[in-house]
Amino acid sequence: MKRTPSGACFLCLLCLLAGCGSGRVRVERHLVFVRGTAPENAVVWIADADGGHARRLVRGLTPVVSPDGRTVAIGRTDGIHLVSSDGKRDHHLTSAVLNPQAWSPDGKRLVAGVAKLAVVDVDSGGVRVLAHGAFYGFGLSPDGRWLVYARAPRESVEGICGARSDLYVADVDGGSPTRLTRDGRSAFPVWGPRRIAFLRMPRRLRFYDCFAPGIWTVRADGSHLRAIVARAPRALSRQGFYGLQPVAWLGSGDLLVGVRTEWGNEAAILNPRTRQLRRLMLHSANVPRHSRERYYVDKVSRDGRLALGAGGDEKITISIVRIGDGRPIFIIRGSVWGPDWNR
């Protein structure tokens, strides 16, 4: 009887455990973040999706977790590296000077950029540059085929206030981008099931108009441009507040938004139908109003129940907060920043 080599048996066992041939892909859920106050001493850490069992992974910056959670794309001075979640494999994907920003839903591409926006093929390492300039946010379509981004011709010393950025849509497989806005006041797009939400500055008639961006929506073909909140409420556009910024669409049809501050985007929920805004803070009868914790928001879980964010002044806070009632399930403070997850 012909015997199967032991190495082949081992590979067969691994394949069986991973679901090879069954159409199933083993998915891990992870949270990643950076510790360190400067690029030269920055270290990527990885934890369970709820923040537990945190451990050091590798040196690097701007970590983003693949959809299956088994790989972390990391930016270094020599380009982009793909590191396995256990830290045992480190693949130098490309030497292009780019910071990874997001994975496509199918895990086949990376969106990355530094003074240019590019799509990187994960298998070949091939880089396709979509545009050059200064970029103020982007969003992938739900199917991963299209990318909407905000671009300005050049950086401005006034930041987004003077950047004159507009929205563009590009096919990730190639082709010329389509311009969606021509007002020079649009940024931070978020692609939803039926429309794209974005930040839009009011017409700059007064100095403080620059600090009062509202939330607008538009379809991917540039039609049906509509304001949800044309101008941020007065209380959120003065004394350390700088208007609103969309973060993610929720399954309910509401928008998870950030109230923009110097220290990060404070979490809030915006109902597009009623235009009501609900800020997420730890509200409790046992907590004095002046000491209530503020939580920051950068990303949302797939089921729309949890928000992940980072922000703060002298000490950065990374938190995971329940969107329903604003209560935290995980908090870490210190020299930490740049969180991402695939929850």
C-alpha positions as CSV (number, residue, x, y, z in Angstrom):
1,M,0.0,0.0,0.0
2,K,1.3,3.4,-0.9
3,R,2.0,5.6,2.1
4,T,1.4,9.4,2.2
5,P,4.4,11.3,3.3
6,S,4.1,12.7,6.8
7,G,4.6,16.3,5.6
8,A,1.7,15.9,3.2
9,C,-0.5,14.5,6.0
10,F,0.3,17.5,8.1
11,L,-0.6,19.9,5.2
12,C,-3.9,17.9,4.7
13,L,-4.7,18.3,8.4
14,L,-4.0,22.1,8.2
15,C,-6.2,22.3,5.2
16,L,-9.0,20.4,6.9
17,L,-8.9,22.7,9.9
18,A,-8.9,25.8,7.8
19,G,-11.8,24.6,5.7
20,C,-10.0,24.1,2.4
21,G,-12.2,23.0,-0.4
22,S,-15.3,23.7,1.7
23,G,-15.6,27.4,0.7
24,R,-15.1,28.4,4.3
25,V,-12.3,30.7,5.4
26,R,-11.1,30.8,8.9
27,V,-11.7,34.2,10.3
28,E,-9.9,35.8,13.3
29,R,-11.1,38.9,15.0
30,H,-8.4,41.4,16.0
31,L,-7.8,44.9,17.3
32,V,-4.4,46.5,16.4
33,F,-2.9,49.7,17.5
34,V,0.5,51.5,17.8
35,R,2.5,52.2,21.0
36,G,5.2,54.8,20.9
37,T,5.6,58.6,20.7
38,A,7.7,58.7,17.6
39,P,8.0,56.7,14.3
40,E,11.5,55.4,15.3
41,N,10.2,53.7,18.4
42,A,6.6,52.8,17.2
43,V,5.5,49.3,17.8
44,V,2.4,47.6,16.5
45,W,0.4,45.7,19.1
46,I,-2.4,43.2,18.4
47,A,-5.2,42.1,20.7
48,D,-8.5,40.2,20.6
49,A,-11.4,42.2,19.1
50,D,-12.6,43.3,22.5
51,G,-9.1,44.5,23.5
52,G,-8.1,41.5,25.6
53,H,-4.8,39.6,25.5
54,A,-2.8,42.5,23.9
55,R,0.7,41.5,22.8
56,R,3.5,43.1,20.9
57,L,3.5,42.2,17.2
58,V,6.3,44.1,15.3
59,R,7.8,47.5,14.8
60,G,5.9,49.7,12.4
61,L,3.2,52.2,11.7
62,T,-0.4,52.5,10.4
63,P,-1.5,48.9,10.9
64,V,-4.7,47.7,9.2
65,V,-6.2,44.3,9.7
66,S,-7.3,42.1,6.7
67,P,-10.9,41.1,6.5
68,D,-10.1,37.5,7.7
69,G,-7.9,38.9,10.6
70,R,-5.0,36.7,9.7
71,T,-2.8,39.4,8.2
72,V,-1.8,42.9,9.3
73,A,-0.6,45.4,6.7
74,I,2.1,47.7,8.2
75,G,3.9,50.8,7.0
76,R,7.6,51.1,7.4
77,T,10.4,53.3,6.0
78,D,11.1,50.6,3.3
79,G,7.5,50.3,2.2
80,I,4.5,48.1,3.1
81,H,4.9,44.7,5.0
82,L,2.3,42.0,5.4
83,V,2.7,40.4,8.8
84,S,0.8,37.3,10.0
85,S,-1.4,37.8,13.1
86,D,1.0,35.6,15.1
87,G,4.0,37.6,14.0
88,K,5.7,34.6,12.5
89,R,5.6,35.7,8.9
90,D,6.7,39.1,7.5
91,H,6.4,39.6,3.7
92,H,7.8,42.8,2.1
93,L,4.9,43.6,-0.2
94,T,6.3,46.7,-1.9
95,S,9.1,49.2,-1.5
96,A,6.8,52.1,-2.6
97,V,6.7,54.8,0.1
98,L,3.0,54.3,1.1
99,N,1.1,53.9,4.3
100,P,-1.6,51.2,4.2
101,Q,-5.0,52.7,5.0
102,A,-7.6,50.0,4.3
103,W,-8.2,46.5,2.9
104,S,-10.8,45.8,0.2
105,P,-13.7,43.6,1.4
106,D,-12.3,40.6,-0.5
107,G,-8.8,41.0,0.9
108,K,-7.2,41.2,-2.5
109,R,-6.2,44.9,-2.5
110,L,-4.9,47.6,-0.1
111,V,-5.7,51.3,-0.3
112,A,-2.6,53.2,0.6
113,G,-1.1,56.7,0.3
114,V,1.4,59.4,1.2
115,A,1.0,62.5,-1.0
116,K,-0.7,60.1,-3.5
117,L,-3.5,57.6,-3.3
118,A,-2.9,54.1,-4.6
119,V,-4.3,50.7,-4.8
120,V,-1.9,47.8,-4.1
121,D,-2.4,44.3,-5.3
122,V,-1.8,41.9,-2.4
123,D,-0.7,39.0,-4.5
124,S,1.8,40.7,-6.8
125,G,2.6,43.9,-4.9
126,G,1.7,45.9,-8.0
127,V,0.9,49.6,-7.3
128,R,-1.6,51.6,-9.3
129,V,-1.6,55.3,-8.4
130,L,-5.1,56.9,-8.6
131,A,-4.1,60.5,-8.0
132,H,-1.6,62.9,-6.6
133,G,-2.2,65.7,-4.2
134,A,-3.5,66.2,-0.7
135,F,-6.2,63.8,0.4
136,Y,-8.9,64.3,3.0
137,G,-10.5,60.9,3.5
138,F,-11.8,58.1,1.2
139,G,-14.3,55.3,1.3
140,L,-14.7,52.0,-0.5
141,S,-18.0,50.9,-2.0
142,P,-19.7,48.0,-0.2
143,D,-18.6,45.6,-3.0
144,G,-15.0,47.0,-3.0
145,R,-15.1,47.8,-6.8
146,W,-15.2,51.6,-6.4
147,L,-13.3,54.2,-4.3
148,V,-14.5,57.6,-3.4
149,Y,-11.9,60.1,-2.2
150,A,-11.5,63.8,-1.4
151,R,-8.6,65.4,-3.1
152,A,-7.1,68.9,-3.1
153,P,-4.4,69.9,-5.6
154,R,-2.0,70.7,-2.8
155,E,-1.6,70.9,1.0
156,S,-2.8,74.1,2.7
157,V,-1.3,75.7,5.9
158,E,-4.9,76.1,7.0
159,G,-5.5,72.4,6.7
160,I,-8.9,71.4,5.3
161,C,-10.1,74.9,5.8
162,G,-8.1,76.2,3.0
163,A,-7.5,73.1,1.0
164,R,-10.2,73.4,-1.6
165,S,-10.9,69.6,-1.8
166,D,-13.6,67.9,-3.9
167,L,-14.9,64.3,-4.2
168,Y,-13.9,61.9,-6.9
169,V,-15.0,58.3,-7.7
170,A,-12.6,55.8,-9.3
171,D,-12.8,52.2,-10.4
172,V,-10.2,50.2,-8.4
173,D,-9.4,48.2,-11.5
174,G,-8.6,51.2,-13.7
175,G,-10.0,54.0,-15.7
176,S,-10.3,57.8,-15.2
177,P,-11.9,59.1,-12.0
178,T,-15.2,60.9,-12.1
179,R,-15.5,64.2,-10.3
180,L,-18.6,64.4,-8.0
181,T,-18.3,67.9,-6.5
182,R,-16.9,71.2,-7.7
183,D,-17.3,73.4,-4.7
184,G,-13.8,73.0,-3.1
185,R,-15.5,72.5,0.2
186,S,-16.1,68.7,0.3
187,A,-14.1,66.0,2.3
188,F,-14.2,62.8,4.3
189,P,-16.6,60.7,2.2
190,V,-18.3,57.6,3.6
191,W,-19.9,55.1,1.1
192,G,-23.2,53.7,2.2
193,P,-25.7,51.2,0.7
194,R,-27.3,53.9,-1.5
195,R,-25.4,57.1,-1.2
196,I,-22.2,58.7,-0.1
197,A,-22.1,61.0,3.0
198,F,-19.4,63.6,3.3
199,L,-18.4,66.7,5.2
200,R,-19.1,70.0,3.4
201,M,-18.0,73.5,4.5
202,P,-20.5,76.3,4.5
203,R,-19.9,79.0,2.0
204,R,-17.1,81.1,3.5
205,L,-18.7,84.4,4.1
206,R,-17.3,84.7,7.6
207,F,-14.2,83.4,9.4
208,Y,-16.1,81.1,11.6
209,D,-17.9,79.4,8.7
210,C,-14.7,77.4,8.3
211,F,-15.4,75.8,11.7
212,A,-19.0,74.7,11.0
213,P,-18.9,71.9,8.4
214,G,-22.2,70.0,8.1
215,I,-23.1,66.6,6.6
216,W,-24.3,66.2,3.0
217,T,-25.0,63.2,0.8
218,V,-24.7,62.4,-2.9
219,R,-25.1,59.4,-5.2
220,A,-22.2,57.8,-6.8
221,D,-23.0,59.3,-10.2
222,G,-23.0,62.8,-8.7
223,S,-26.8,63.2,-8.6
224,H,-29.1,64.0,-5.7
225,L,-26.8,66.3,-3.8
226,R,-28.6,66.9,-0.5
227,A,-27.9,68.5,2.9
228,I,-28.7,66.6,6.1
229,V,-27.2,69.3,8.2
230,A,-26.0,72.2,6.0
231,R,-24.2,73.9,8.8
232,A,-23.1,72.5,12.2
233,P,-25.1,73.7,15.2
234,R,-23.6,76.8,16.8
235,A,-22.7,74.9,20.0
236,L,-20.5,72.5,17.9
237,S,-18.7,75.2,15.8
238,R,-17.1,77.3,18.5
239,Q,-15.0,77.0,21.7
240,G,-12.9,74.0,20.7
241,F,-15.5,72.4,18.4
242,Y,-15.2,72.3,14.6
243,G,-18.4,70.9,13.2
244,L,-19.3,67.4,12.0
245,Q,-17.7,64.6,10.1
246,P,-19.3,61.4,8.9
247,V,-17.7,58.1,10.0
248,A,-19.9,55.2,9.0
249,W,-23.4,54.3,7.9
250,L,-25.3,52.1,10.4
251,G,-27.8,49.4,9.6
252,S,-30.6,51.5,10.9
253,G,-29.9,54.1,8.2
254,D,-28.5,56.5,10.8
255,L,-25.0,57.9,10.5
256,L,-22.2,57.5,13.0
257,V,-20.5,60.9,13.0
258,G,-17.7,62.6,14.7
259,V,-18.0,66.0,16.5
260,R,-14.6,67.4,15.4
261,T,-12.3,68.7,18.1
262,E,-8.6,69.3,18.5
263,W,-8.2,66.0,20.2
264,G,-10.3,63.7,18.0
265,N,-13.8,63.1,16.7
266,E,-16.2,62.7,19.6
267,A,-18.8,60.1,18.8
268,A,-22.4,61.0,17.9
269,I,-25.4,59.5,16.0
270,L,-27.1,61.6,13.3
271,N,-30.6,60.6,12.1
272,P,-30.8,61.7,8.4
273,R,-34.6,61.8,8.5
274,T,-35.2,63.8,11.6
275,R,-31.8,65.5,11.6
276,Q,-31.5,64.9,15.3
277,L,-27.9,64.5,16.7
278,R,-27.2,62.3,19.8
279,R,-23.8,62.5,21.3
280,L,-22.3,59.4,22.9
281,M,-20.9,60.0,26.4
282,L,-21.0,58.0,29.6
283,H,-24.2,59.3,31.1
284,S,-24.9,58.1,34.6
285,A,-26.6,59.6,37.6
286,N,-23.5,58.7,39.6
287,V,-21.1,60.6,37.4
288,P,-20.9,64.4,37.7
289,R,-21.8,66.1,34.4
290,H,-18.4,67.9,34.3
291,S,-16.5,64.7,34.6
292,R,-18.4,62.5,32.1
293,E,-16.0,60.7,29.8
294,R,-15.9,61.7,26.1
295,Y,-15.3,58.9,23.6
296,Y,-13.8,59.2,20.2
297,V,-14.9,57.4,17.0
298,D,-13.0,56.4,13.9
299,K,-14.5,53.1,12.9
300,V,-17.6,50.9,13.4
301,S,-18.1,47.2,13.9
302,R,-19.7,45.2,11.0
303,D,-22.9,44.8,13.0
304,G,-23.1,48.5,13.7
305,R,-23.2,48.0,17.5
306,L,-19.7,49.1,18.5
307,A,-17.6,52.1,17.8
308,L,-13.7,52.2,17.9
309,G,-11.8,55.4,18.2
310,A,-8.8,57.2,19.6
311,G,-8.3,60.7,20.9
312,G,-7.3,62.9,23.8
313,D,-4.9,65.6,24.9
314,E,-1.8,64.7,26.8
315,K,-2.8,61.0,27.0
316,I,-4.5,59.3,24.1
317,T,-7.5,57.1,24.8
318,I,-8.4,54.1,22.6
319,S,-11.9,53.0,23.4
320,I,-14.6,50.6,22.2
321,V,-18.0,51.9,23.0
322,R,-21.5,50.5,22.6
323,I,-23.4,52.7,20.2
324,G,-26.8,52.0,21.8
325,D,-26.1,53.5,25.2
326,G,-22.6,55.0,24.9
327,R,-21.0,52.7,27.5
328,P,-17.4,51.6,27.0
329,I,-16.4,47.9,26.9
330,F,-12.7,48.6,26.5
331,I,-10.4,51.5,27.3
332,I,-6.7,51.9,27.1
333,R,-4.7,55.1,27.8
334,G,-1.2,56.2,27.2
335,S,1.1,56.5,24.2
336,V,-1.3,54.6,22.0
337,W,-2.8,55.6,18.7
338,G,-3.8,54.4,15.2
339,P,-6.3,51.7,16.1
340,D,-7.9,49.4,13.5
341,W,-10.0,46.2,13.7
342,N,-12.0,43.7,11.6
343,R,-14.7,43.2,14.2
